[in-house]
């Protein structure tokens, strides 16, 4: 499979943000850093896309709610933290 097909999130992608009881539609505005899954260390700054199962620091804009500190990102009915 090509990397483009496996890309779960990229800048501009429409997602659903879940934080506590709130669930809001939004969009990824920036991919800040790719993180090592276990240690949390920055592996790459400003990645182009995230693949399934990767952890990252992202900026996302929700349409109707205040900024989230930590949220679950959902795209295509798949949960990703």
N, C-alpha and C positions, 0 to 999 in steps of 0.2 A: 504494500500500500504506500502511496506517496505521502509525504509529510503534509502537504496541503490538505489532503482528505482527512487526516487524523487531527488537524488543528482544532482544538476545542474552543479556544478564545483568541481573538485578535482585536485590535483597536477598532471601535465602532460596532462591535457585535452586540446584538440585543440579548439581554439576559434577564433573569428574575433574581432579585436579591432577597434573601431571607435573613432576618435578624430578630431574635426573640419571637414575638407574635406577628411582627410586621412582614408583609410580602409585597414587594413593589417591583414594577417593571423599570428597567434602566438600560444603560449602555456602558460598555467598557470605554473609558476615555484615554487611559494610558496603561501600559504594562511597565511597571517600575523596575522590578527585579525578579529573577528566577531564583528560587530557594532550594537548597538541598532538603529533601523530604524529611530526613531524620534529625539533622543537626540545626536546620533553620538558617545556615550560613548562606550568604549571597553567592550564587554560582555564576550568574551573568546579569549584568545591568542592561536594562532596556531590551528585552528579547522581542523578536518580531511577532511570535505567536506562542501559545501554550498548548502542549499536547495533553491528551487524557492522562490523568494521574499526577501531573506536575503541580507543585506548590509555588505560589508567587505572591508578590505584593502588587496589587493593581489599584488603579483609581477608576471608580465607576460613578456615574451620575444617575441618581434615582429621580424619577419625575415629581413625586409628591411628598417626599419625607426628608427629615434632617439627615445629615451625614451619619453613616454607620461607622463604628469603630472596627468591628470584626463581623463579617457576614458570610453566609453561605451563598455561592453563586450557582445558579442552575441554568443550564442551556440544553435544549433538545431533550427535556425530561430526564436529565442525568445530573445528580447532585455532585458538586465539587466544592471543596473548601478552599 
